[in-house]
């Protein structure tokens, strides 16, 4: 199964609570944090909701 690398590139300051919680669920707390997550529907849904804050690259 493939993985995705996710990096937080914009601050969470001033964002709505739901977006902060989604970033926290992905393991992202501050700008520059990166995490590797499995490429599945749940992860893609989280990325879609806060995609404007993230940089996403796919591992193969």
WOZINOR-V48159 format. One record per helix or strand of 2 or more residues. SS is the DSSP state (H for helix, E for strand). FROM is the first residue (numbers start at 0). TO is the last residue. If there is no record, write none. Layout:
ss = <SS,SS>
from = <FROM,FROM>
to = <TO,TO>
//
This chain:
ss = <E,H,E,H,E>
from = <2,16,33,40,53>
to = <7,24,37,52,57>
//
